[in-house]
Amino acid sequence: MASCRAATHLWYFRPMTFWIDTHCHLDAPEFEGQTDAIWARAIAQNVRHCVIPAVEVANFDTVRLLAHQTGNSYALGIHPLYTPRALESDLACLEQQLHLHHHDPRLVAVGEIGLDFFVPALTTPLMVEKQEHFYKQQLRLARKFDLPVILHVRRSADRLLKYLRAQTPSDAAWLGIAHAFNGSESQAREFVKLGLKLGLGGAATFERALQLRRLATHLPLDALVMETDAPDIPPKWLYRIASERNSGEAQGRNEPFELPRIAAEVAALRGMSPEALAIATTANARSALPRLAGLLPAQP
């Protein structure tokens, strides 16, 4: 149905042990025409599944079709970075699409939704109000269709928590993921208390990310899932500082096949094996996004 608007590093595991990339924009323009090769590289690294979140109504059909073509899953939502051009009718479109595809087993969440108070243009009173309106309405739709949420959290954790609490009935916790989490430990524990998992990715590979690495080390293992946010948030071995970029060095492109190497760094921080982290975070992803259980084999 048409939308409403138009370098390899090998990590070895037991055969049934694998990774889930819980956040990958496989439909991004950077990947255009290369999806099959990108996904083949991921599978070769034992990344067996990824969740492809939408960012606006114009790519709802794209993420859905791509998930079916590649054997992955998808989420539908309006990203806070896209709220400046979003229309009120887009919320009606989202509701229509969630109703139409509600029984699609590959539709696993409402997302990517949330709030972004890092981008200056999004912090004006008018844009804060619009962001909050779209966020609250999408939380309402997640409740209506009994779906988890995938949250964009950038300098907005407390406000996100406020509206999550406001729509949390006493008999039903939230399910889902606070994607690319980089807040405080107290904020992290509040998201977990509400029922969400915390997404860790390439940012945790930087030694200077002290707070994030402390969280990756000390938070309960059952609170964590792994993600790449590819092609965004490259790990340290792909990142080029401004002077390097100015001298002609290309920024490395993040892909889902980087997930095992990212996860190996997180495992080292926690003093555990990558295989044990794969088993735990895959189980956590299934818990956060229950429809994944019907799409994947059991881990050992």
C-alpha positions as CSV (number, residue, x, y, z in Angstrom):
1,M,0.0,0.0,0.0
2,A,1.3,3.5,-0.8
3,S,2.4,5.7,2.0
4,C,0.3,8.7,3.0
5,R,3.2,10.9,1.6
6,A,5.3,10.0,-0.8
7,A,37.7,-3.8,7.2
8,T,36.4,-7.2,8.6
9,H,36.9,-8.4,12.1
10,L,35.6,-11.9,12.8
11,W,34.1,-13.1,16.1
12,Y,33.3,-16.7,16.5
13,F,30.4,-18.3,18.5
14,R,28.6,-21.5,18.9
15,P,26.4,-22.1,15.9
16,M,23.1,-21.0,17.6
17,T,24.6,-17.9,19.2
18,F,24.0,-14.6,17.4
19,W,23.5,-10.9,17.6
20,I,20.4,-8.7,17.2
21,D,21.0,-5.1,16.0
22,T,18.1,-3.4,17.7
23,H,18.4,-0.2,15.8
24,C,19.7,0.1,12.2
25,H,18.5,2.5,9.5
26,L,19.0,0.0,6.7
27,D,16.9,2.2,4.5
28,A,19.3,5.2,4.8
29,P,20.4,6.9,1.6
30,E,24.0,6.0,2.4
31,F,23.0,2.3,1.9
32,E,21.0,2.8,-1.3
33,G,21.6,0.1,-3.9
34,Q,23.9,-1.9,-1.4
35,T,21.4,-3.4,1.0
36,D,22.0,-7.0,-0.1
37,A,25.8,-6.7,0.3
38,I,25.5,-4.9,3.6
39,W,23.2,-7.5,5.0
40,A,25.3,-10.3,3.7
41,R,28.3,-8.8,5.6
42,A,26.2,-8.6,8.7
43,I,25.1,-12.2,8.5
44,A,28.7,-13.3,8.0
45,Q,29.4,-11.7,11.4
46,N,26.5,-13.6,13.0
47,V,24.3,-10.5,13.1
48,R,21.1,-12.4,12.3
49,H,18.5,-9.7,12.7
50,C,18.0,-6.0,12.8
51,V,15.2,-3.6,13.6
52,I,14.6,-0.9,11.0
53,P,12.9,2.1,12.5
54,A,11.0,4.6,10.4
55,V,11.6,8.4,10.8
56,E,8.6,9.9,8.9
57,V,5.6,8.8,7.0
58,A,7.4,9.1,3.7
59,N,9.5,6.0,4.6
60,F,6.8,3.9,6.3
61,D,6.4,1.7,3.2
62,T,10.2,1.6,2.6
63,V,11.1,0.2,6.0
64,R,8.2,-2.3,6.0
65,L,9.1,-3.7,2.5
66,L,12.8,-3.8,3.4
67,A,12.1,-5.7,6.6
68,H,10.1,-8.3,4.6
69,Q,12.7,-8.5,1.8
70,T,15.6,-9.0,4.2
71,G,13.9,-11.1,6.9
72,N,14.2,-8.4,9.5
73,S,11.6,-6.3,11.4
74,Y,10.5,-2.7,11.5
75,A,8.9,0.1,13.6
76,L,6.7,2.9,12.5
77,G,7.0,6.4,13.9
78,I,7.9,10.0,13.4
79,H,11.4,11.0,14.6
80,P,11.8,14.2,16.6
81,L,14.3,15.5,14.0
82,Y,11.5,15.3,11.4
83,T,8.9,17.1,13.4
84,P,9.6,20.5,11.9
85,R,8.1,19.3,8.6
86,A,5.6,16.9,10.1
87,L,1.9,17.6,9.7
88,E,-1.0,16.8,12.1
89,S,-2.3,14.6,9.4
90,D,0.9,12.5,9.7
91,L,-0.3,11.3,13.1
92,A,-3.5,10.2,11.5
93,C,-1.5,8.4,8.8
94,L,0.6,6.6,11.5
95,E,-2.6,5.5,13.2
96,Q,-4.0,4.2,9.9
97,Q,-0.8,2.3,9.1
98,L,-0.6,0.8,12.6
99,H,-4.2,-0.4,12.2
100,L,-3.6,-1.7,8.7
101,H,-0.4,-3.6,9.6
102,H,-1.1,-4.5,13.3
103,H,-1.1,-8.2,12.6
104,D,2.2,-8.1,10.6
105,P,4.6,-10.1,12.8
106,R,7.5,-8.0,11.5
107,L,6.0,-4.7,12.9
108,V,7.6,-4.8,16.4
109,A,7.3,-1.3,17.8
110,V,6.2,2.4,17.4
111,G,9.4,4.2,16.6
112,E,11.7,6.0,16.3
113,I,9.9,8.6,18.5
114,G,11.0,10.9,21.3
115,L,12.5,14.3,22.0
116,D,15.7,16.0,20.9
117,F,16.9,19.0,22.8
118,F,20.5,18.9,21.4
119,V,19.8,20.5,18.0
120,P,19.4,24.3,18.5
121,A,16.6,24.6,16.0
122,L,14.5,22.1,18.0
123,T,14.8,24.0,21.3
124,T,12.7,27.1,20.5
125,P,9.4,27.2,22.5
126,L,7.4,26.5,19.4
127,M,9.4,23.4,18.4
128,V,9.6,22.1,21.9
129,E,5.8,22.3,22.0
130,K,5.5,20.5,18.7
131,Q,8.0,17.8,19.6
132,E,6.1,17.1,22.8
133,H,2.8,17.0,21.1
134,F,4.0,14.4,18.5
135,Y,5.8,12.4,21.2
136,K,2.7,12.3,23.5
137,Q,0.4,11.3,20.6
138,Q,2.7,8.6,19.5
139,L,2.9,7.2,23.0
140,R,-0.9,7.2,23.0
141,L,-0.9,5.2,19.7
142,A,1.6,2.7,21.1
143,R,-0.8,2.1,24.0
144,K,-3.8,1.8,21.7
145,F,-2.1,-0.8,19.5
146,D,-0.3,-2.5,22.4
147,L,3.1,-2.1,20.9
148,P,6.5,-1.3,22.5
149,V,8.3,2.0,21.8
150,I,11.7,2.8,20.4
151,L,12.8,6.1,21.9
152,H,15.2,8.8,20.7
153,V,16.9,10.2,23.8
154,R,19.1,13.3,23.3
155,R,19.3,15.7,26.2
156,S,15.7,14.9,26.9
157,A,15.6,11.9,29.3
158,D,13.7,13.7,32.1
159,R,11.0,15.0,29.8
160,L,10.7,11.6,28.1
161,L,10.3,10.0,31.5
162,K,7.7,12.5,32.5
163,Y,5.4,11.6,29.6
164,L,6.0,7.9,29.9
165,R,4.9,8.0,33.5
166,A,1.8,10.1,32.6
167,Q,0.7,7.3,30.2
168,T,1.6,4.3,32.4
169,P,-1.4,2.6,33.8
170,S,-0.9,0.7,37.1
171,D,-1.4,-2.7,35.4
172,A,0.8,-2.3,32.4
173,A,4.5,-1.3,32.2
174,W,6.1,0.0,29.0
175,L,8.0,-2.3,26.7
176,G,10.7,-1.1,24.4
177,I,14.1,0.5,24.1
178,A,15.7,3.9,25.1
179,H,17.9,4.0,22.0
180,A,21.5,5.3,22.1
181,F,21.1,6.0,25.8
182,N,23.7,8.4,27.2
183,G,22.1,9.9,30.3
184,S,22.8,9.6,34.0
185,E,22.7,6.4,36.0
186,S,19.6,7.6,37.9
187,Q,17.8,8.4,34.6
188,A,18.9,5.0,33.3
189,R,17.4,3.2,36.3
190,E,14.1,5.2,35.8
191,F,13.8,4.0,32.2
192,V,14.5,0.4,33.4
193,K,12.0,0.8,36.2
194,L,9.3,1.7,33.7
195,G,10.1,-1.5,31.7
196,L,12.5,-0.3,29.0
197,K,15.9,-1.6,27.9
198,L,18.8,0.7,27.2
199,G,20.5,0.6,23.8
200,L,24.3,0.6,23.6
201,G,26.3,1.1,20.4
202,G,29.4,2.7,18.9
203,A,29.6,5.6,21.4
204,A,30.5,3.2,24.1
205,T,33.8,2.3,22.3
206,F,35.3,5.8,23.0
207,E,37.6,6.0,26.0
208,R,36.5,9.6,26.6
209,A,32.8,8.5,27.0
210,L,33.4,7.9,30.7
211,Q,29.8,8.2,31.9
212,L,28.5,5.9,29.2
213,R,31.2,3.3,29.8
214,R,30.4,3.4,33.5
215,L,26.8,2.7,32.7
216,A,27.8,-0.1,30.3
217,T,29.9,-1.6,33.1
218,H,27.6,-1.3,36.1
219,L,24.0,-1.4,34.9
220,P,22.2,-4.8,35.3
221,L,22.9,-7.0,32.4
222,D,19.2,-7.6,31.8
223,A,18.8,-3.9,31.1
224,L,21.0,-3.8,28.0
225,V,20.5,-4.4,24.3
226,M,23.0,-3.8,21.5
227,E,22.6,-1.6,18.4
228,T,24.6,0.2,15.8
229,D,22.2,3.0,14.7
230,A,24.0,2.5,11.3
231,P,24.9,4.4,9.3
232,D,25.1,6.9,12.3
233,I,27.2,6.8,15.5
234,P,30.3,5.1,14.1
235,P,32.6,3.3,16.6
236,K,36.0,4.8,17.4
237,W,37.8,2.8,14.7
238,L,35.6,4.4,12.0
239,Y,35.5,7.9,13.4
240,R,37.6,10.8,12.0
241,I,38.1,14.0,13.9
242,A,37.6,17.4,12.1
243,S,41.3,17.9,11.2
244,E,41.4,14.4,9.7
245,R,38.3,15.0,7.6
246,N,39.7,18.4,6.5
247,S,42.8,16.7,5.3
248,G,40.8,14.4,3.1
249,E,40.3,11.3,5.3
250,A,36.8,9.9,4.8
251,Q,34.6,9.3,7.8
252,G,34.1,5.6,8.2
253,R,30.6,4.3,7.5
254,N,28.9,2.4,10.2
255,E,27.2,-0.9,9.2
256,P,25.4,-3.6,11.2
257,F,28.4,-6.0,10.7
258,E,30.3,-3.7,13.2
259,L,28.0,-4.8,16.0
260,P,30.1,-7.8,17.2
261,R,33.2,-5.7,17.5
262,I,31.3,-3.0,19.3
263,A,29.8,-5.6,21.6
264,A,33.2,-7.1,22.3
265,E,34.3,-3.8,23.8
266,V,31.2,-3.7,26.0
267,A,31.8,-7.3,27.0
268,A,35.4,-6.4,28.0
269,L,34.2,-3.5,30.1
270,R,31.9,-5.9,32.0
271,G,34.5,-8.6,32.3
272,M,32.5,-11.2,30.4
273,S,32.8,-13.1,27.1
274,P,31.3,-11.7,23.9
275,E,29.3,-14.9,23.6
276,A,27.7,-14.5,27.0
277,L,26.9,-10.9,26.1
278,A,25.3,-12.0,22.8
279,I,23.1,-14.6,24.6
280,A,22.0,-12.0,27.3
281,T,21.3,-9.1,25.0
282,T,19.5,-11.2,22.5
283,A,17.2,-12.4,25.3
284,N,16.8,-8.8,26.4
285,A,15.8,-7.7,22.9
286,R,13.2,-10.4,22.7
287,S,11.9,-9.2,26.1
288,A,11.8,-5.5,24.9
289,L,10.2,-6.4,21.5
290,P,8.2,-9.5,22.1
291,R,7.3,-10.1,18.4
292,L,11.0,-10.9,17.8
293,A,10.4,-14.2,19.5
294,G,8.4,-15.4,16.6
295,L,11.0,-14.3,14.0
296,L,14.2,-15.9,15.5
297,P,15.4,-19.3,16.8
298,A,16.1,-19.7,20.5
299,Q,19.6,-19.0,21.8
300,P,21.4,-21.8,23.6
